[in-house]
Amino acid sequence: MDESRRRFLKELGLTALGAGCGFPLLEAACAARGQAPEERDAPRSQWAMVIDTEKCLREDVRQACIAACDREHNIPRIPEPADEVKWIWTEEYQHAFPDEVHERTPAATRVAPVLVLCNHCTNPPCVKVCPTGATWKRAQDGIVMMDMHRCIGCRYCIAACPYGSRSFNWRDPRPYLERDGRGELPSDYPTRTKGVVEKCTFCAERIRDGRPPACVEAANQVPGGAGALTFGNLAEPDSEVSRLLRERRTIARRVALGTGPNVYYIV
């Protein structure tokens, strides 16, 4: 196991337990290791992301992040903006941070591109309004999840989210998925159907395997893009995200609303 993955697993709290413990699909394996139920359910982490706005001014960095997310999750590319499905995308600074803009804010700053995604809030309003439990916050790591099979398409979560972080499938997305010459999809991530909501999950399936989110990995592979996106555990004082939040000036989106966003921006 390489050192970077070992550090990542340590932040997740899996060093002693073994990869997979604490995740719903593998609770039985944790029980077999002798953990008490209260130990399995106790929060051990709070995943968070820090985005360097200056590094993400580069279009190649932003596009690499978006393309990696699209491939990882089989996100359709629908040409009509009203029907677009997006998990991570670009907003103008003035729209992403309306509370940070005033009448003297330079025009260039107002329209600067900012990468945005689900904020995986500490107090997610989307969870409170969902009538079926299709969206919920994982107690063990703070990720706001989405079960497309349980979604009935009421779109209450879309109305409740102050960040515009959820997309609704107004049409069958499958005809708009990119395929290779053999008709294969980019990944084995489950495809969705018409009438359901979807959004970023911090790549929970990759975290389970001890890998960082696809967007973070993609940014680090762009020459000069390393550190544009940093992902880690806020419960670990020595994690890279904790260090950045201590040492750099950061802001978050619409903090006055009390949602407790866990995506931060270096400015």
Secondary structure by P-SEA (a helix, b strand, c coil): ccaaaaaaaaaaccccccccccccccaaaaaaacccccccccccbbbbbbbcccccccaaaaaaaaaaaaaacccccccccccccccbbbbcccccccccccccccccccccbbbbccccccccccccccccccccccccccccccccccccccccccccccccccccccccccccccccccccccccccccccccccccccaaaaaaaccccaaaaaaaaccccccccccccccccccaaaaaaaccccccccccccccccbbbcc
